[in-house]
Amino acid sequence: MTPTDLSGRTIVITGASSGIGASAARTLSARGATVIAVGRDAERTTAVAADLGTEPLLADFGRLDDVRSLADALLARLDRIDVLVHNAGAVVHQQRRTVDGFELTIQANCLAPFLLQRLLTERLSDSRAHTVVTSSAAHRLGRVDVDTVFEVAPRHRAMAVYGTSKLVDLMWARALARRTADTGVTAVACHPGVVRSSFADGSPAVMRWFYRSRAGRLVTISNAEGAEPLVHLASMDRPETVNGQYFDRMTPNARISTQAADDQLGERLWERAEQVLGL
């Protein structure tokens, strides 16, 4: 199959300084898209942007003021955004409270992309944009209590917090798809697979060991393979056909957890996120 020609499309990818974000950015650029790389690390993001022929944008999602500045920069630079890929994320071994008062994993993985989405609402609406959210099969490890999900828990269990963050991402992506139905604005979430990358560097020791072990290498995939779902979803000609869906790699309508499928809970979560962010 001939790859889709993306000439004329503008695609913004967060978490594009390395890993699957960088791989997806380079592939989409090679297909003709104007790709804006957003990352936290200045050196790596600049290197990726140089390959793309565009200027890098820097933002640390552990600081919500950075997200607000990022939104301002995107609005100033881009007349339209055809695709917004929320790919920035991390799993953090030890509990860390951000300057904004939230747990780092929850803020970086959930609240920061949600805030960016909301700040760009008008531009995305005008562009009839497609939003792609990197979730994870680990969302099944998570649990959402709307009243407390954005609070710093008394006990930090890294993978449980990460799973909850990916559950929140999936839920707000589905809520976005419902809220923008029939407007031309679409949203989809995906699990890219278990990828061999620097992603797990901040994770618990046993997880870092597994990723580097022979067994880990046998069951994980490369960055290029992990980027395939992002590239596929970002280059769709008719994204409305998958609006609100969850992809497990390249498989549409993949199984999701009971909470993820609860639309009323998703709406309450959206409203709670707006409340804690002061939107």
Residue pairs with C-beta under 8 A, 6 or more apart in sequence:
3 31
3 235
4 31
4 235
4 236
4 237
5 31
5 32
6 28
6 31
6 32
6 33
6 235
7 32
7 33
8 32
9 32
9 33
9 34
9 82
9 83
10 33
10 34
10 35
10 36
10 78
10 80
10 81
10 82
10 83
11 25
11 28
11 33
11 34
11 35
11 36
11 81
11 82
11 83
11 84
11 85
11 234
12 35
12 36
12 38
12 74
12 78
12 81
12 83
12 84
12 85
13 21
13 24
13 25
13 28
13 35
13 36
13 37
13 38
13 85
13 87
13 230
13 234
14 21
14 38
14 39
14 59
14 61
14 85
14 86
14 87
14 88
14 113
14 116
15 21
15 38
15 39
15 87
15 88
15 89
15 134
16 22
16 24
16 25
16 35
16 37
16 38
16 39
16 45
16 48
16 87
17 37
17 39
17 40
17 41
17 44
17 45
17 48
18 39
18 41
18 44
18 48
18 197
18 198
19 195
19 197
19 198
19 199
19 223
19 226
20 87
20 134
20 192
20 195
20 197
20 223
20 226
20 227
20 230
21 37
21 39
21 85
21 87
21 88
21 227
21 230
22 37
22 44
22 48
22 223
23 223
23 224
23 226
23 227
24 85
24 87
24 227
24 230
24 231
24 234
25 35
25 37
25 48
25 51
25 52
26 48
26 51
26 52
27 224
27 227
27 231
28 35
28 231
28 234
28 235
29 35
29 51
29 52
29 53
31 235
33 83
33 235
34 54
35 52
35 54
36 49
36 52
36 54
36 55
36 57
36 74
36 77
36 78
37 45
37 48
37 49
37 52
37 54
37 56
37 57
38 45
38 56
38 57
38 58
38 59
38 70
38 88
39 45
39 48
39 56
39 57
39 58
39 59
39 88
40 58
40 59
40 60
40 61
40 88
42 56
42 58
45 56
45 57
45 58
46 56
48 56
49 55
49 56
55 77
57 70
57 73
57 74
58 66
59 66
59 67
59 69
59 70
60 66
61 67
61 88
61 107
61 108
61 112
61 113
62 96
62 98
62 99
62 104
62 107
62 108
62 112
63 98
63 99
63 100
64 98
64 100
64 107
64 111
64 112
64 115
64 277
67 112
67 115
67 116
67 119
68 115
68 119
70 116
71 115
71 116
71 119
71 120
74 81
74 120
74 123
75 120
75 123
78 123
80 123
80 126
80 127
81 120
81 123
81 124
81 127
81 129
82 127
82 129
82 130
83 129
83 130
83 131
83 132
83 234
84 116
84 117
84 120
84 124
84 129
84 130
84 131
84 132
85 131
85 132
85 134
85 230
85 234
86 113
86 116
86 117
86 131
86 132
86 133
86 134
86 169
87 132
87 134
87 230
88 108
88 109
88 112
88 113
89 108
89 109
89 134
89 165
89 166
89 199
90 104
90 105
90 108
90 109
90 199
90 202
91 105
91 158
91 159
91 162
91 199
91 200
91 202
91 203
91 207
92 104
92 105
92 158
92 161
92 202
92 203
93 158
93 202
93 203
93 204
93 205
94 156
94 158
95 103
95 104
95 152
95 153
95 156
96 103
96 104
97 103
97 104
97 152
98 104
98 107
100 107
101 152
102 111
102 150
102 152
102 276
103 151
103 152
103 153
103 156
103 161
105 158
105 161
105 162
105 165
106 149
106 150
106 161
106 164
106 165
106 168
109 162
109 165
109 166
109 168
109 169
110 150
110 165
110 168
110 169
110 172
110 273
111 150
111 273
111 276
111 277
113 133
113 169
114 172
114 273
114 277
115 277
115 279
117 124
117 131
117 172
117 176
118 274
118 277
118 279
123 129
124 131
124 185
125 180
125 183
125 185
128 183
128 184
128 185
129 185
129 186
130 185
130 186
130 187
130 188
130 233
130 234
130 236
130 239
131 173
131 176
131 185
131 186
131 187
131 188
132 187
132 188
132 189
132 190
132 230
132 233
132 234
133 169
133 170
133 172
133 173
133 187
133 188
133 189
133 190
134 169
134 189
134 190
134 192
134 230
135 166
135 167
135 169
135 170
135 173
135 189
135 190
135 191
135 246
136 162
136 163
136 166
136 191
136 192
137 191
137 248
138 159
138 162
138 163
138 166
139 163
139 166
139 167
139 169
139 170
139 256
139 257
139 260
140 163
140 167
140 257
141 159
141 160
141 162
141 163
141 164
142 160
142 162
142 163
142 164
142 165
142 166
142 167
142 168
142 257
142 259
143 160
143 164
143 167
143 259
144 164
144 167
144 168
144 171
144 259
144 265
144 269
146 265
146 268
146 269
146 272
147 272
149 164
149 168
149 269
149 272
150 272
150 273
150 276
153 161
158 203
158 204
158 207
159 203
159 204
159 207
162 203
167 257
167 259
167 260
168 269
168 273
169 189
170 189
170 246
170 256
170 260
171 259
171 260
171 265
171 266
171 269
171 270
172 266
172 269
172 270
172 273
173 187
173 188
173 189
173 244
174 187
174 189
174 244
174 246
174 260
174 263
174 266
175 263
175 266
175 267
175 269
175 270
176 185
176 187
177 186
177 187
177 188
177 243
177 244
178 244
178 263
178 266
178 267
179 270
180 186
180 187
181 243
181 244
184 240
186 239
186 240
186 242
186 243
187 243
187 244
188 233
188 239
188 242
188 243
188 244
188 245
188 246
188 247
189 245
189 246
189 247
190 229
190 230
190 233
190 246
190 247
190 248
190 249
191 229
191 246
191 247
191 248
191 249
191 254
192 226
192 227
192 228
192 229
192 230
192 249
193 220
193 221
193 225
193 226
193 229
193 249
194 219
194 220
194 221
195 220
195 221
195 222
195 223
195 225
195 226
196 211
196 216
196 217
196 220
196 221
196 222
196 223
197 223
197 226
200 207
200 208
200 211
201 208
210 216
211 220
228 249
228 250
229 247
229 249
229 250
232 250
233 239
233 242
233 247
236 242
242 252
245 252
245 253
246 253
246 254
246 256
246 260
247 254
248 254
248 255
259 265
260 266
273 279
